[in-house]
Amino acid sequence: MDIDVVWVAVSVYMIVLVVYGSYLLRGWIRMRREHRDAWERYRESQELMDLHEEQGELLELRLGVLEKGGEK
């Protein structure tokens, strides 16, 4: 009788650990996916900002040349 109670208690405990562990693992996977997506969006925005900055510098150079009466 005592062994049956212990066996049931250990079995229930193990089931709870597995279920809770899978819950934590799903949360961790979701968090990593969100972090990866956010990092990709950040990198893309940085690349766009760099591109706009380069285009702005080129425009300033062209405007400076035109103001001085130079060639296009």
All heavy atoms as a GROMACS GRO file, in nm:
protein
  607
    1MET      N    1   0.082  -0.120   0.000
    1MET     CA    2   0.000   0.000   0.000
    1MET      C    3   0.086   0.126   0.000
    1MET      O    4   0.061   0.218  -0.076
    1MET     CB    5  -0.092  -0.005   0.123
    1MET     CG    6  -0.174   0.119   0.144
    1MET     SD    7  -0.320   0.115   0.040
    1MET     CE    8  -0.396   0.263   0.091
    2ASP      N    9   0.189   0.128   0.083
    2ASP     CA   10   0.275   0.246   0.091
    2ASP      C   11   0.351   0.269  -0.040
    2ASP      O   12   0.371   0.382  -0.082
    2ASP     CB   13   0.374   0.233   0.207
    2ASP     CG   14   0.306   0.242   0.342
    2ASP    OD1   15   0.198   0.304   0.348
    2ASP    OD2   16   0.360   0.186   0.439
    3ILE      N   17   0.393   0.161  -0.102
    3ILE     CA   18   0.468   0.173  -0.227
    3ILE      C   19   0.377   0.227  -0.337
    3ILE      O   20   0.421   0.306  -0.421
    3ILE     CB   21   0.530   0.038  -0.266
    3ILE    CG1   22   0.639   0.002  -0.165
    3ILE    CG2   23   0.585   0.042  -0.406
    3ILE    CD1   24   0.706  -0.129  -0.190
    4ASP      N   25   0.251   0.188  -0.339
    4ASP     CA   26   0.157   0.239  -0.440
    4ASP      C   27   0.138   0.390  -0.426
    4ASP      O   28   0.135   0.462  -0.526
    4ASP     CB   29   0.022   0.169  -0.428
    4ASP     CG   30   0.028   0.022  -0.467
    4ASP    OD1   31   0.122  -0.014  -0.542
    4ASP    OD2   32  -0.060  -0.055  -0.424
    5VAL      N   33   0.128   0.438  -0.304
    5VAL     CA   34   0.109   0.582  -0.280
    5VAL      C   35   0.233   0.659  -0.326
    5VAL      O   36   0.224   0.763  -0.390
    5VAL     CB   37   0.077   0.610  -0.132
    5VAL    CG1   38   0.077   0.759  -0.103
    5VAL    CG2   39  -0.056   0.547  -0.094
    6VAL      N   40   0.350   0.606  -0.293
    6VAL     CA   41   0.475   0.672  -0.334
    6VAL      C   42   0.487   0.670  -0.486
    6VAL      O   43   0.525   0.772  -0.546
    6VAL     CB   44   0.597   0.601  -0.269
    6VAL    CG1   45   0.727   0.653  -0.328
    6VAL    CG2   46   0.594   0.619  -0.118
    7TRP      N   47   0.454   0.559  -0.547
    7TRP     CA   48   0.462   0.550  -0.693
    7TRP      C   49   0.370   0.651  -0.759
    7TRP      O   50   0.408   0.718  -0.854
    7TRP     CB   51   0.426   0.407  -0.736
    7TRP     CG   52   0.446   0.385  -0.883
    7TRP    CD1   53   0.562   0.352  -0.945
    7TRP    CD2   54   0.346   0.395  -0.985
    7TRP    NE1   55   0.541   0.340  -1.080
    7TRP    CE2   56   0.410   0.367  -1.108
    7TRP    CE3   57   0.210   0.424  -0.983
    7TRP    CZ2   58   0.340   0.369  -1.228
    7TRP    CZ3   59   0.143   0.426  -1.103
    7TRP    CH2   60   0.208   0.398  -1.224
    8VAL      N   61   0.247   0.665  -0.710
    8VAL     CA   62   0.152   0.762  -0.764
    8VAL      C   63   0.203   0.903  -0.742
    8VAL      O   64   0.198   0.988  -0.832
    8VAL     CB   65   0.012   0.742  -0.701
    8VAL    CG1   66  -0.081   0.858  -0.736
    8VAL    CG2   67  -0.048   0.611  -0.746
    9ALA      N   68   0.256   0.931  -0.624
    9ALA     CA   69   0.306   1.066  -0.594
    9ALA      C   70   0.423   1.102  -0.685
    9ALA      O   71   0.429   1.214  -0.740
    9ALA     CB   72   0.346   1.075  -0.448
   10VAL      N   73   0.516   1.010  -0.703
   10VAL     CA   74   0.631   1.036  -0.791
   10VAL      C   75   0.585   1.051  -0.936
   10VAL      O   76   0.633   1.138  -1.008
   10VAL     CB   77   0.735   0.922  -0.777
   10VAL    CG1   78   0.842   0.933  -0.885
   10VAL    CG2   79   0.798   0.926  -0.638
   11SER      N   80   0.492   0.970  -0.979
   11SER     CA   81   0.441   0.980  -1.116
   11SER      C   82   0.373   1.115  -1.140
   11SER      O   83   0.397   1.180  -1.242
   11SER     CB   84   0.341   0.868  -1.144
   11SER     OG   85   0.404   0.743  -1.131
   12VAL      N   86   0.289   1.156  -1.046
   12VAL     CA   87   0.222   1.286  -1.060
   12VAL      C   88   0.325   1.399  -1.061
   12VAL      O   89   0.317   1.492  -1.140
   12VAL     CB   90   0.117   1.306  -0.948
   12VAL    CG1   91   0.066   1.449  -0.944
   12VAL    CG2   92   0.002   1.208  -0.966
   13TYR      N   93   0.423   1.389  -0.972
   13TYR     CA   94   0.528   1.491  -0.966
   13TYR      C   95   0.604   1.499  -1.099
   13TYR      O   96   0.631   1.608  -1.149
   13TYR     CB   97   0.623   1.460  -0.851
   13TYR     CG   98   0.735   1.560  -0.835
   13TYR    CD1   99   0.710   1.687  -0.787
   13TYR    CD2  100   0.865   1.526  -0.869
   13TYR    CE1  101   0.813   1.779  -0.771
   13TYR    CE2  102   0.968   1.617  -0.855
   13TYR     CZ  103   0.942   1.743  -0.806
   13TYR     OH  104   1.042   1.834  -0.792
   14MET      N  105   0.638   1.387  -1.156
   14MET     CA  106   0.709   1.385  -1.284
   14MET      C  107   0.623   1.444  -1.396
   14MET      O  108   0.672   1.517  -1.481
   14MET     CB  109   0.753   1.243  -1.319
   14MET     CG  110   0.855   1.185  -1.224
   14MET     SD  111   1.006   1.283  -1.216
   14MET     CE  112   1.080   1.240  -1.370
   15ILE      N  113   0.495   1.412  -1.397
   15ILE     CA  114   0.406   1.467  -1.499
   15ILE      C  115   0.398   1.619  -1.486
   15ILE      O  116   0.405   1.692  -1.585
   15ILE     CB  117   0.266   1.402  -1.488
   15ILE    CG1  118   0.273   1.256  -1.533
   15ILE    CG2  119   0.164   1.480  -1.570
   15ILE    CD1  120   0.148   1.176  -1.505
   16VAL      N  121   0.388   1.668  -1.363
   16VAL     CA  122   0.384   1.812  -1.340
   16VAL      C  123   0.514   1.876  -1.388
   16VAL      O  124   0.512   1.983  -1.452
   16VAL     CB  125   0.359   1.843  -1.191
   16VAL    CG1  126   0.384   1.990  -1.159
   16VAL    CG2  127   0.217   1.804  -1.153
   17LEU      N  128   0.628   1.814  -1.360
   17LEU     CA  129   0.756   1.868  -1.406
   17LEU      C  130   0.764   1.875  -1.558
   17LEU      O  131   0.811   1.973  -1.615
   17LEU     CB  132   0.872   1.784  -1.352
   17LEU     CG  133   0.911   1.807  -1.207
   17LEU    CD1  134   1.028   1.716  -1.171
   17LEU    CD2  135   0.948   1.951  -1.183
   18VAL      N  136   0.719   1.771  -1.624
   18VAL     CA  137   0.723   1.768  -1.771
   18VAL      C  138   0.632   1.874  -1.830
   18VAL      O  139   0.669   1.947  -1.922
   18VAL     CB  140   0.686   1.627  -1.823
   18VAL    CG1  141   0.660   1.630  -1.972
   18VAL    CG2  142   0.795   1.528  -1.789
   19VAL      N  143   0.511   1.886  -1.777
   19VAL     CA  144   0.416   1.985  -1.828
   19VAL      C  145   0.468   2.126  -1.804
   19VAL      O  146   0.467   2.211  -1.894
   19VAL     CB  147   0.277   1.966  -1.764
   19VAL    CG1  148   0.184   2.082  -1.796
   19VAL    CG2  149   0.215   1.835  -1.810
   20TYR      N  150   0.517   2.154  -1.684
   20TYR     CA  151   0.569   2.288  -1.653
   20TYR      C  152   0.695   2.317  -1.735
   20TYR      O  153   0.714   2.428  -1.784
   20TYR     CB  154   0.598   2.300  -1.504
   20TYR     CG  155   0.638   2.439  -1.463
   20TYR    CD1  156   0.553   2.547  -1.479
   20TYR    CD2  157   0.764   2.463  -1.408
   20TYR    CE1  158   0.590   2.674  -1.442
   20TYR    CE2  159   0.802   2.590  -1.370
   20TYR     CZ  160   0.715   2.695  -1.387
   20TYR     OH  161   0.753   2.822  -1.352
   21GLY      N  162   0.780   2.217  -1.753
   21GLY     CA  163   0.900   2.235  -1.834
   21GLY      C  164   0.866   2.266  -1.978
   21GLY      O  165   0.930   2.352  -2.041
   22SER      N  166   0.766   2.200  -2.033
   22SER     CA  167   0.728   2.228  -2.172
   22SER      C  168   0.668   2.368  -2.183
   22SER      O  169   0.690   2.438  -2.282
   22SER     CB  170   0.632   2.124  -2.225
   22SER     OG  171   0.509   2.129  -2.155
   23TYR      N  172   0.595   2.410  -2.081
   23TYR     CA  173   0.540   2.547  -2.078
   23TYR      C  174   0.654   2.649  -2.078
   23TYR      O  175   0.652   2.747  -2.153
   23TYR     CB  176   0.452   2.564  -1.955
   23TYR     CG  177   0.412   2.706  -1.927
   23TYR    CD1  178   0.313   2.769  -2.001
   23TYR    CD2  179   0.474   2.778  -1.825
   23TYR    CE1  180   0.276   2.900  -1.975
   23TYR    CE2  181   0.438   2.908  -1.798
   23TYR     CZ  182   0.340   2.968  -1.874
   23TYR     OH  183   0.305   3.097  -1.848
   24LEU      N  184   0.754   2.627  -1.994
   24LEU     CA  185   0.868   2.718  -1.990
   24LEU      C  186   0.946   2.717  -2.121
   24LEU      O  187   0.991   2.821  -2.169
   24LEU     CB  188   0.961   2.680  -1.874
   24LEU     CG  189   0.909   2.705  -1.734
   24LEU    CD1  190   1.010   2.655  -1.632
   24LEU    CD2  191   0.880   2.852  -1.712
   25LEU      N  192   0.962   2.600  -2.180
   25LEU     CA  193   1.035   2.589  -2.305
   25LEU      C  194   0.962   2.663  -2.418
   25LEU      O  195   1.026   2.734  -2.497
   25LEU     CB  196   1.054   2.442  -2.342
   25LEU     CG  197   1.137   2.413  -2.466
   25LEU    CD1  198   1.278   2.466  -2.448
   25LEU    CD2  199   1.140   2.264  -2.494
   26ARG      N  200   0.830   2.650  -2.425
   26ARG     CA  201   0.754   2.724  -2.527
   26ARG      C  202   0.770   2.874  -2.509
   26ARG      O  203   0.786   2.947  -2.606
   26ARG     CB  204   0.606   2.685  -2.521
   26ARG     CG  205   0.572   2.555  -2.585
   26ARG     CD  206   0.422   2.539  -2.608
   26ARG     NE  207   0.342   2.579  -2.494
   26ARG     CZ  208   0.293   2.497  -2.401
   26ARG    NH1  209   0.319   2.368  -2.411
   26ARG    NH2  210   0.219   2.541  -2.302
   27GLY      N  211   0.766   2.920  -2.385
   27GLY     CA  212   0.785   3.062  -2.358
   27GLY      C  213   0.923   3.109  -2.399
   27GLY      O  214   0.940   3.217  -2.456
   28TRP      N  215   1.024   3.027  -2.370
   28TRP     CA  216   1.162   3.062  -2.405
   28TRP      C  217   1.178   3.068  -2.557
   28TRP      O  218   1.240   3.160  -2.610
   28TRP     CB  219   1.257   2.960  -2.345
   28TRP     CG  220   1.400   2.988  -2.371
   28TRP    CD1  221   1.479   3.080  -2.309
   28TRP    CD2  222   1.484   2.922  -2.467
   28TRP    NE1  223   1.606   3.077  -2.360
   28TRP    CE2  224   1.612   2.980  -2.458
   28TRP    CE3  225   1.462   2.820  -2.559
   28TRP    CZ2  226   1.717   2.938  -2.537
   28TRP    CZ3  227   1.567   2.779  -2.638
   28TRP    CH2  228   1.693   2.838  -2.627
   29ILE      N  229   1.120   2.972  -2.628
   29ILE     CA  230   1.127   2.970  -2.774
   29ILE      C  231   1.057   3.092  -2.832
   29ILE      O  232   1.108   3.158  -2.923
   29ILE     CB  233   1.068   2.839  -2.830
   29ILE    CG1  234   1.160   2.721  -2.796
   29ILE    CG2  235   1.046   2.848  -2.980
   29ILE    CD1  236   1.099   2.586  -2.825
   30ARG      N  237   0.939   3.126  -2.779
   30ARG     CA  238   0.866   3.243  -2.827
   30ARG      C  239   0.947   3.371  -2.802
   30ARG      O  240   0.957   3.458  -2.888
   30ARG     CB  241   0.730   3.252  -2.757
   30ARG     CG  242   0.644   3.366  -2.810
   30ARG     CD  243   0.513   3.380  -2.734
   30ARG     NE  244   0.538   3.427  -2.598
   30ARG     CZ  245   0.514   3.357  -2.488
   30ARG    NH1  246   0.461   3.237  -2.496
   30ARG    NH2  247   0.541   3.406  -2.370
   31MET      N  248   1.009   3.381  -2.685
   31MET     CA  249   1.087   3.499  -2.653
   31MET      C  250   1.207   3.512  -2.746
   31MET      O  251   1.240   3.622  -2.792
   31MET     CB  252   1.134   3.492  -2.507
   31MET     CG  253   1.200   3.618  -2.460
   31MET     SD  254   1.240   3.622  -2.283
   31MET     CE  255   1.253   3.452  -2.237
   32ARG      N  256   1.274   3.402  -2.775
   32ARG     CA  257   1.388   3.407  -2.867
   32ARG      C  258   1.344   3.448  -3.008
   32ARG      O  259   1.412   3.523  -3.075
   32ARG     CB  260   1.459   3.270  -2.872
   32ARG     CG  261   1.548   3.249  -2.754
   32ARG     CD  262   1.642   3.133  -2.770
   32ARG     NE  263   1.704   3.118  -2.899
   32ARG     CZ  264   1.823   3.168  -2.931
   32ARG    NH1  265   1.890   3.237  -2.844
   32ARG    NH2  266   1.875   3.146  -3.049
   33ARG      N  267   1.229   3.395  -3.052
   33ARG     CA  268   1.178   3.430  -3.184
   33ARG      C  269   1.146   3.581  -3.190
   33ARG      O  270   1.182   3.648  -3.286
   33ARG     CB  271   1.053   3.349  -3.215
   33ARG     CG  272   0.998   3.373  -3.355
   33ARG     CD  273   0.871   3.294  -3.382
   33ARG     NE  274   0.881   3.154  -3.342
   33ARG     CZ  275   0.798   3.093  -3.258
   33ARG    NH1  276   0.698   3.159  -3.205
   33ARG    NH2  277   0.815   2.967  -3.228
   34GLU      N  278   1.081   3.632  -3.085
   34GLU     CA  279   1.049   3.775  -3.082
   34GLU      C  280   1.176   3.858  -3.079
   34GLU      O  281   1.185   3.961  -3.146
   34GLU     CB  282   0.963   3.807  -2.960
   34GLU     CG  283   0.822   3.751  -2.970
   34GLU     CD  284   0.745   3.764  -2.840
   34GLU    OE1  285   0.803   3.810  -2.738
   34GLU    OE2  286   0.626   3.728  -2.840
   35HIS      N  287   1.275   3.814  -3.004
   35HIS     CA  288   1.401   3.888  -2.996
   35HIS      C  289   1.472   3.887  -3.132
   35HIS      O  290   1.524   3.989  -3.176
   35HIS     CB  291   1.491   3.826  -2.890
   35HIS     CG  292   1.627   3.888  -2.882
   35HIS    ND1  293   1.648   4.012  -2.830
   35HIS    CD2  294   1.747   3.844  -2.921
   35HIS    CE1  295   1.776   4.041  -2.837
   35HIS    NE2  296   1.839   3.940  -2.892
   36ARG      N  297   1.471   3.772  -3.198
   36ARG     CA  298   1.535   3.761  -3.330
   36ARG      C  299   1.465   3.852  -3.431
   36ARG      O  300   1.531   3.923  -3.507
   36ARG     CB  301   1.532   3.616  -3.378
   36ARG     CG  302   1.605   3.594  -3.509
   36ARG     CD  303   1.588   3.453  -3.560
   36ARG     NE  304   1.448   3.424  -3.586
   36ARG     CZ  305   1.384   3.317  -3.544
   36ARG    NH1  306   1.445   3.226  -3.474
   36ARG    NH2  307   1.257   3.299  -3.573
   37ASP      N  308   1.332   3.853  -3.430
   37ASP     CA  309   1.256   3.938  -3.521
   37ASP      C  310   1.282   4.086  -3.493
   37ASP      O  311   1.298   4.166  -3.585
   37ASP     CB  312   1.106   3.908  -3.512
   37ASP     CG  313   1.071   3.769  -3.562
   37ASP    OD1  314   1.157   3.707  -3.631
   37ASP    OD2  315   0.960   3.722  -3.531
   38ALA      N  316   1.286   4.121  -3.365
   38ALA     CA  317   1.312   4.261  -3.328
   38ALA      C  318   1.453   4.300  -3.371
   38ALA      O  319   1.474   4.413  -3.419
   38ALA     CB  320   1.295   4.281  -3.179
   39TRP      N  321   1.549   4.211  -3.356
   39TRP     CA  322   1.686   4.241  -3.397
   39TRP      C  323   1.695   4.260  -3.548
   39TRP      O  324   1.762   4.350  -3.596
   39TRP     CB  325   1.780   4.130  -3.351
   39TRP     CG  326   1.923   4.154  -3.386
   39TRP    CD1  327   1.995   4.088  -3.480
   39TRP    CD2  328   2.009   4.252  -3.330
   39TRP    NE1  329   2.122   4.138  -3.485
   39TRP    CE2  330   2.134   4.239  -3.395
   39TRP    CE3  331   1.994   4.350  -3.234
   39TRP    CZ2  332   2.242   4.321  -3.363
   39TRP    CZ3  333   2.103   4.431  -3.202
   39TRP    CH2  334   2.224   4.416  -3.267
   40GLU      N  335   1.624   4.176  -3.624
   40GLU     CA  336   1.623   4.190  -3.770
   40GLU      C  337   1.561   4.324  -3.812
   40GLU      O  338   1.613   4.392  -3.900
   40GLU     CB  339   1.546   4.075  -3.834
   40GLU     CG  340   1.619   3.943  -3.831
   40GLU     CD  341   1.536   3.830  -3.887
   40GLU    OE1  342   1.427   3.855  -3.944
   40GLU    OE2  343   1.579   3.714  -3.874
   41ARG      N  344   1.450   4.361  -3.747
   41ARG     CA  345   1.387   4.491  -3.778
   41ARG      C  346   1.481   4.606  -3.744
   41ARG      O  347   1.491   4.703  -3.818
   41ARG     CB  348   1.256   4.506  -3.701
   41ARG     CG  349   1.144   4.421  -3.756
   41ARG     CD  350   1.009   4.460  -3.698
   41ARG     NE  351   1.006   4.455  -3.553
   41ARG     CZ  352   0.977   4.348  -3.480
   41ARG    NH1  353   0.948   4.234  -3.540
   41ARG    NH2  354   0.976   4.354  -3.349
   42TYR      N  355   1.554   4.594  -3.633
   42TYR     CA  356   1.649   4.698  -3.595
   42TYR      C  357   1.761   4.709  -3.698
   42TYR      O  358   1.797   4.819  -3.739
   42TYR     CB  359   1.708   4.666  -3.457
   42TYR     CG  360   1.823   4.755  -3.419
   42TYR    CD1  361   1.800   4.885  -3.377
   42TYR    CD2  362   1.954   4.708  -3.427
   42TYR    CE1  363   1.907   4.967  -3.343
   42TYR    CE2  364   2.060   4.790  -3.394
   42TYR     CZ  365   2.036   4.920  -3.351
   42TYR     OH  366   2.142   5.000  -3.319
   43ARG      N  367   1.815   4.594  -3.740
   43ARG     CA  368   1.923   4.596  -3.840
   43ARG      C  369   1.875   4.658  -3.972
   43ARG      O  370   1.945   4.735  -4.034
   43ARG     CB  371   1.975   4.454  -3.865
   43ARG     CG  372   2.041   4.389  -3.746
   43ARG     CD  373   2.174   4.442  -3.718
   43ARG     NE  374   2.258   4.410  -3.833
   43ARG     CZ  375   2.381   4.451  -3.846
   43ARG    NH1  376   2.436   4.523  -3.753
   43ARG    NH2  377   2.451   4.421  -3.951
   44GLU      N  378   1.752   4.621  -4.014
   44GLU     CA  379   1.697   4.677  -4.138
   44GLU      C  380   1.679   4.828  -4.125
   44GLU      O  381   1.710   4.902  -4.219
   44GLU     CB  382   1.564   4.612  -4.172
   44GLU     CG  383   1.578   4.468  -4.217
   44GLU     CD  384   1.445   4.398  -4.232
   44GLU    OE1  385   1.340   4.460  -4.204
   44GLU    OE2  386   1.445   4.281  -4.273
   45SER      N  387   1.630   4.874  -4.011
   45SER     CA  388   1.611   5.018  -3.994
   45SER      C  389   1.745   5.090  -3.992
   45SER      O  390   1.757   5.201  -4.045
   45SER     CB  391   1.532   5.048  -3.866
   45SER     OG  392   1.608   5.018  -3.751
   46GLN      N  393   1.846   5.028  -3.931
   46GLN     CA  394   1.979   5.089  -3.931
   46GLN      C  395   2.035   5.098  -4.073
   46GLN      O  396   2.096   5.198  -4.110
   46GLN     CB  397   2.075   5.009  -3.842
   46GLN     CG  398   2.048   5.024  -3.695
   46GLN     CD  399   2.060   5.167  -3.650
   46GLN    OE1  400   1.961   5.232  -3.625
   46GLN    NE2  401   2.180   5.216  -3.641
   47GLU      N  402   2.015   4.993  -4.151
   47GLU     CA  403   2.063   4.995  -4.289
   47GLU      C  404   1.991   5.103  -4.369
   47GLU      O  405   2.053   5.174  -4.448
   47GLU     CB  406   2.042   4.859  -4.355
   47GLU     CG  407   2.132   4.750  -4.300
   47GLU     CD  408   2.099   4.612  -4.352
   47GLU    OE1  409   2.003   4.600  -4.431
   47GLU    OE2  410   2.168   4.516  -4.314
   48LEU      N  411   1.859   5.118  -4.348
   48LEU     CA  412   1.786   5.224  -4.417
   48LEU      C  413   1.832   5.362  -4.374
   48LEU      O  414   1.845   5.453  -4.456
   48LEU     CB  415   1.636   5.210  -4.391
   48LEU     CG  416   1.565   5.097  -4.465
   48LEU    CD1  417   1.420   5.087  -4.421
   48LEU    CD2  418   1.572   5.120  -4.616
   49MET      N  419   1.858   5.378  -4.244
   49MET     CA  420   1.907   5.507  -4.195
   49MET      C  421   2.043   5.538  -4.254
   49MET      O  422   2.070   5.652  -4.293
   49MET     CB  423   1.913   5.507  -4.043
   49MET     CG  424   1.777   5.516  -3.977
   49MET     SD  425   1.784   5.512  -3.798
   49MET     CE  426   1.883   5.655  -3.762
   50ASP      N  427   2.130   5.438  -4.262
   50ASP     CA  428   2.262   5.458  -4.323
   50ASP      C  429   2.248   5.496  -4.469
   50ASP      O  430   2.318   5.584  -4.519
   50ASP     CB  431   2.348   5.333  -4.309
   50ASP     CG  432   2.388   5.304  -4.166
   50ASP    OD1  433   2.376   5.396  -4.082
   50ASP    OD2  434   2.431   5.190  -4.137
   51LEU      N  435   2.156   5.429  -4.540
   51LEU     CA  436   2.134   5.459  -4.681
   51LEU      C  437   2.082   5.602  -4.698
   51LEU      O  438   2.132   5.677  -4.783
   51LEU     CB  439   2.034   5.360  -4.740
   51LEU     CG  440   2.002   5.376  -4.889
   51LEU    CD1  441   2.127   5.357  -4.972
   51LEU    CD2  442   1.894   5.280  -4.930
   52HIS      N  443   1.986   5.642  -4.615
   52HIS     CA  444   1.933   5.778  -4.623
   52HIS      C  445   2.041   5.881  -4.589
   52HIS      O  446   2.049   5.986  -4.650
   52HIS     CB  447   1.814   5.797  -4.529
   52HIS     CG  448   1.690   5.727  -4.574
   52HIS    ND1  449   1.661   5.704  -4.706
   52HIS    CD2  450   1.585   5.677  -4.503
   52HIS    CE1  451   1.544   5.642  -4.716
   52HIS    NE2  452   1.496   5.624  -4.593
   53GLU      N  453   2.125   5.845  -4.493
   53GLU     CA  454   2.233   5.936  -4.454
   53GLU      C  455   2.331   5.954  -4.570
   53GLU      O  456   2.373   6.065  -4.600
   53GLU     CB  457   2.304   5.878  -4.332
   53GLU     CG  458   2.392   5.976  -4.260
   53GLU     CD  459   2.444   5.915  -4.132
   53GLU    OE1  460   2.364   5.905  -4.036
   53GLU    OE2  461   2.564   5.878  -4.129
   54GLU      N  462   2.366   5.844  -4.637
   54GLU     CA  463   2.457   5.851  -4.752
   54GLU      C  464   2.394   5.932  -4.865
   54GLU      O  465   2.461   6.014  -4.928
   54GLU     CB  466   2.491   5.711  -4.801
   54GLU     CG  467   2.580   5.632  -4.709
   54GLU     CD  468   2.600   5.490  -4.755
   54GLU    OE1  469   2.554   5.455  -4.866
   54GLU    OE2  470   2.660   5.412  -4.679
   55GLN      N  471   2.266   5.909  -4.889
   55GLN     CA  472   2.199   5.985  -4.995
   55GLN      C  473   2.192   6.132  -4.959
   55GLN      O  474   2.207   6.219  -5.045
   55GLN     CB  475   2.058   5.930  -5.019
   55GLN     CG  476   2.058   5.795  -5.086
   55GLN     CD  477   1.918   5.737  -5.102
   55GLN    OE1  478   1.823   5.788  -5.043
   55GLN    NE2  479   1.908   5.631  -5.179
   56GLY      N  480   2.171   6.164  -4.831
   56GLY     CA  481   2.168   6.302  -4.787
   56GLY      C  482   2.303   6.369  -4.806
   56GLY      O  483   2.312   6.485  -4.847
   57GLU      N  484   2.411   6.296  -4.776
   57GLU     CA  485   2.545   6.352  -4.795
   57GLU      C  486   2.572   6.375  -4.942
   57GLU      O  487   2.630   6.478  -4.980
   57GLU     CB  488   2.649   6.258  -4.735
   57GLU     CG  489   2.647   6.252  -4.584
   57GLU     CD  490   2.737   6.144  -4.528
   57GLU    OE1  491   2.800   6.070  -4.608
   57GLU    OE2  492   2.743   6.132  -4.405
   58LEU      N  493   2.531   6.283  -5.029
   58LEU     CA  494   2.549   6.301  -5.173
   58LEU      C  495   2.470   6.422  -5.223
   58LEU      O  496   2.519   6.500  -5.304
   58LEU     CB  497   2.507   6.176  -5.250
   58LEU     CG  498   2.599   6.055  -5.239
   58LEU    CD1  499   2.535   5.935  -5.308
   58LEU    CD2  500   2.734   6.086  -5.301
   59LEU      N  501   2.348   6.438  -5.173
   59LEU     CA  502   2.265   6.551  -5.213
   59LEU      C  503   2.329   6.681  -5.168
   59LEU      O  504   2.332   6.778  -5.244
   59LEU     CB  505   2.125   6.536  -5.153
   59LEU     CG  506   2.025   6.645  -5.191
   59LEU    CD1  507   2.004   6.646  -5.343
   59LEU    CD2  508   1.894   6.624  -5.119
   60GLU      N  509   2.383   6.683  -5.046
   60GLU     CA  510   2.450   6.804  -4.998
   60GLU      C  511   2.571   6.836  -5.084
   60GLU      O  512   2.596   6.952  -5.116
   60GLU     CB  513   2.492   6.786  -4.852
   60GLU     CG  514   2.378   6.789  -4.755
   60GLU     CD  515   2.422   6.760  -4.612
   60GLU    OE1  516   2.544   6.749  -4.589
   60GLU    OE2  517   2.334   6.748  -4.526
   61LEU      N  518   2.646   6.732  -5.123
   61LEU     CA  519   2.762   6.755  -5.209
   61LEU      C  520   2.719   6.810  -5.344
   61LEU      O  521   2.779   6.905  -5.397
   61LEU     CB  522   2.841   6.626  -5.228
   61LEU     CG  523   2.920   6.575  -5.108
   61LEU    CD1  524   2.980   6.438  -5.139
   61LEU    CD2  525   3.030   6.674  -5.073
   62ARG      N  526   2.612   6.755  -5.402
   62ARG     CA  527   2.564   6.802  -5.531
   62ARG      C  528   2.514   6.944  -5.522
   62ARG      O  529   2.538   7.027  -5.609
   62ARG     CB  530   2.454   6.710  -5.584
   62ARG     CG  531   2.504   6.577  -5.629
   62ARG     CD  532   2.393   6.490  -5.681
   62ARG     NE  533   2.444   6.359  -5.718
   62ARG     CZ  534   2.368   6.257  -5.746
   62ARG    NH1  535   2.236   6.268  -5.740
   62ARG    NH2  536   2.422   6.142  -5.780
   63LEU      N  537   2.441   6.974  -5.415
   63LEU     CA  538   2.390   7.110  -5.397
   63LEU      C  539   2.505   7.208  -5.377
   63LEU      O  540   2.501   7.320  -5.428
   63LEU     CB  541   2.293   7.116  -5.279
   63LEU     CG  542   2.157   7.051  -5.300
   63LEU    CD1  543   2.077   7.055  -5.171
   63LEU    CD2  544   2.081   7.117  -5.413
   64GLY      N  545   2.606   7.166  -5.305
   64GLY     CA  546   2.722   7.252  -5.284
   64GLY      C  547   2.794   7.281  -5.414
   64GLY      O  548   2.835   7.393  -5.440
   65VAL      N  549   2.806   7.181  -5.500
   65VAL     CA  550   2.870   7.200  -5.630
   65VAL      C  551   2.786   7.292  -5.717
   65VAL      O  552   2.838   7.381  -5.785
   65VAL     CB  553   2.894   7.063  -5.698
   65VAL    CG1  554   2.935   7.080  -5.843
   65VAL    CG2  555   2.998   6.984  -5.622
   66LEU      N  556   2.652   7.274  -5.715
   66LEU     CA  557   2.566   7.358  -5.796
   66LEU      C  558   2.567   7.502  -5.748
   66LEU      O  559   2.563   7.595  -5.828
   66LEU     CB  560   2.422   7.303  -5.794
   66LEU     CG  561   2.399   7.174  -5.870
   66LEU    CD1  562   2.256   7.126  -5.849
   66LEU    CD2  563   2.427   7.193  -6.018
   67GLU      N  564   2.572   7.524  -5.616
   67GLU     CA  565   2.576   7.658  -5.562
   67GLU      C  566   2.704   7.730  -5.602
   67GLU      O  567   2.705   7.849  -5.623
   67GLU     CB  568   2.561   7.655  -5.411
   67GLU     CG  569   2.422   7.622  -5.363
   67GLU     CD  570   2.413   7.609  -5.213
   67GLU    OE1  571   2.519   7.621  -5.145
   67GLU    OE2  572   2.302   7.587  -5.162
   68LYS      N  573   2.813   7.655  -5.612
   68LYS     CA  574   2.940   7.714  -5.650
   68LYS      C  575   2.949   7.734  -5.801
   68LYS      O  576   3.045   7.791  -5.850
   68LYS     CB  577   3.056   7.625  -5.604
   68LYS     CG  578   3.070   7.619  -5.454
   68LYS     CD  579   3.186   7.529  -5.416
   68LYS     CE  580   3.196   7.518  -5.265
   68LYS     NZ  581   3.303   7.430  -5.225
   69GLY      N  582   2.851   7.687  -5.873
   69GLY     CA  583   2.850   7.703  -6.019
   69GLY      C  584   2.931   7.598  -6.090
   69GLY      O  585   2.968   7.616  -6.206
   70GLY      N  586   2.958   7.489  -6.025
   70GLY     CA  587   3.037   7.382  -6.086
   70GLY      C  588   2.950   7.294  -6.174
   70GLY      O  589   2.832   7.320  -6.198
   71GLU      N  590   3.009   7.187  -6.218
   71GLU     CA  591   2.939   7.092  -6.304
   71GLU      C  592   2.850   7.002  -6.221
   71GLU      O  593   2.872   6.983  -6.103
   71GLU     CB  594   3.040   7.007  -6.380
   71GLU     CG  595   3.129   7.089  -6.471
   71GLU     CD  596   3.232   7.003  -6.539
   71GLU    OE1  597   3.227   6.879  -6.521
   71GLU    OE2  598   3.315   7.057  -6.609
   72LYS      N  599   2.752   6.941  -6.288
   72LYS     CA  600   2.662   6.848  -6.220
   72LYS      C  601   2.729   6.717  -6.195
   72LYS      O  602   2.805   6.668  -6.269
   72LYS     CB  603   2.538   6.825  -6.304
   72LYS     CG  604   2.454   6.948  -6.312
   72LYS     CD  605   2.327   6.913  -6.388
   72LYS     CE  606   2.240   7.037  -6.401
   72LYS     NZ  607   2.119   7.013  -6.472
   0.00000   0.00000   0.00000
